[in-house]
Amino acid sequence: MSKAGSKLIKSAQQALAYARGEATEGFVAYVPDEVDVKAIRQSLGLTQPEFSLRFGFDVRAVQDWEQKRRQPARAARVLLKVIAREPEAVQRALAQ
């Protein structure tokens, strides 16, 4: 088997191990400690109420995050990171 073929098979086996939850090394998700919620919202051209409604956040939470009174929880930071990069994907996932 060629070197490239061996690499492809190894990669496929690693992917399968990740999918099964058997892998202990490799991809590690980066979750930022801080997220600039206001910058994300403004880049989308949305008001606080529009942003909250579109992505399922409480408007008071968004206000608190933007005023630095509170930091989003880890799961919210993950969602905000995805919104910053792929807002349409989040909208599709959350649409009824």
N, C-alpha and C positions, 0 to 999 in steps of 0.2 A: 504494500500500500504506500502511496506517496506521503510525503511529510504533510502536505496540505490536507489530504484526506484524513490522516490521523488526528490533526488538529480539529477538524470539523466534527469528527466522532467524539473526541474528548469534550468539546464544547457542548455538544448535544447531551452527553451524559451528565455534565455539570448542570445544564439547564433542567434536566429531568430531576436531578437531586434537589435543586432549589424548589421546584414545583411540589415535590413530595415533602419538603421540610426537613430533608436529611442533611443538607449542606451546613457546615459550620463556619466556612470561610468564603470570602468573595465579596459580593456587592453589599455595601452597608449604606443605608439611607442616611442622608445628611438632613438633619432638622435644625434650622437656625435657632439660636437663642432669642433673637429679636427679629421682628418683621415690621417693616414700615407700612402699616395698613393704609394710612392716608395716601401715600405714593401709589400703592396698588389701586386704590379706589379712584384716585384722580386720573391715573393712566387709562382707566376705562371710561372716564367721563361721566361718572355716576355720582349722585348725591349720596349722603349717608343712608337715608331711607331706601333709595333705589338699590344700593349695594347690599344692604341688609336683606331686603326682600328677595333679590335675585339669587343670593348665595346661602340663604337660610340662617343668617346671624341675627341676633337681637340688636336692634338699633342702639340701645343703651350700651351694649358691649362694644360696638364699633366706636361709639363716642369715647368711651373709657380708654380703648386701645389707642385711639388717635391723640388723646390728651395725655397719654402716658400715665394714666391713673392705674391702669392694669395692663398686664401682658397677656396675650392670648395663651391658652393652654397648649400643650404640645400638639394635640390632634388638630386644633384650630390653626396652629402655625403650619402644619403640614398642608392643610387645605388651602390656606392663604398662599403658600408657595406654589401650589398647583394652579390656583387662580391667576397668580402673577404670570405664569408661563403659558397656561392653556385654558383661558377663561371659557372658551366655547365648549371644551370637553366637559368642564364642570357643569355648565348650563345644560348640556345634553344629558348628563348623568342625573341631574336633579329635576329635569322636566317631567311632568306627568304625562 
